[in-house]
Structure formats: C-alpha cells, structure tokens
Amino acid sequence: MAYYRRFHGRFTPQNLVFDANLQDFAVRVGYISARENSGQLPAAEAFDQVRILWEQLSRSYELLEIERQGG
C-alpha cells in the first residue's frame, strides 16, 4: 500500500491534481528503484521507465497550466 500525504499547498483544482500526480510519480519511482535494486529489473529498463514517468508528469504540469511560485 502506498502512502500519500495530505495536500498543503495553495489550493486550486489544478494544484490538487498535480500534487496527486507528483505523489503517484514518487511512489512509482520507488517501486521501480526497489525492483532494480533487487535485480528484478535491468538498470537500463528502470531508467527508461522513470524517464517515461517523468515525461508524463511534465506533460501533466504543462496541461494543468500550473503557475510557478517563489523566487
């Protein structure tokens, strides 16, 4: 079972969705890393899977039109 934390940022529907996507990314990367570290997944394949997940996360950021904060 994956652990998800509560949302603590500035609330907008887009930020809430992106936060969920970011947490899902982190959980999936953790699973991929564990499989690679245990020898169940070759490093190159693990890298490719993480790269694909990163591209999906980046695309969701762009599609949700998240405003950059800070600075």
N, C-alpha and C positions, 0 to 999 in steps of 0.2 A: 504494500500500500504506500502510495506516495504522500509526502507531507506537503501541504500547501499552506502558506501563511495568509493572514488577512491583508487586505489592501490598505495601505497607509498614505498613499499619495493624494494629490489634488484630484478630487472626484470629477470625472467626466465619463460618459459611457465608453469613449474611445480609450481612455487611460485604464479603465477597469478591464476591458477586453485585452489590451496589450499586456497588462500585468499578468493576466491568466495565461496568455501565450508565452510570456517570459518564464513564468514558473514551470510551465509544461516543457519548455526548451531545457531548462536546468535539470529537471527530472530525467528527461530522455538522454541528455548528455551523460548524466550519472550512470544510467543503465548501460549505455554504450561503453563508457570507460570501464565499468566493472567487468563487462564481457571481454573487453580487450585485455585487461589486466589478468584475467583468469585463463587466458589462452583460448577462449571460445570464439574469438573474432580476430582476424588479422588486423594489424595496425593500419594498413592502407584502407581497408574496408571501414574501419572505425572512423578514420579521418574523413572518408567520403560521406559517411552517414551524418557526421557532425556538420560538415560543410553544407549538406542539403538542408539540415535543420536550421542552420544559421541563415541560409538564403530565404527560407520560409518565414523566419522571424523578421528579417529585414523587410521582406515584402509586406508583411502584416503592418509593420511600423509605418511604411510609406502609404499603404492603403487606408489606414486609420487616420492619417494626417495628424500625427501627434506633434504638438508644439514642443520645441526644445526649451528646457528651463535651465536656469543657472547662469553662471557666468562671468 
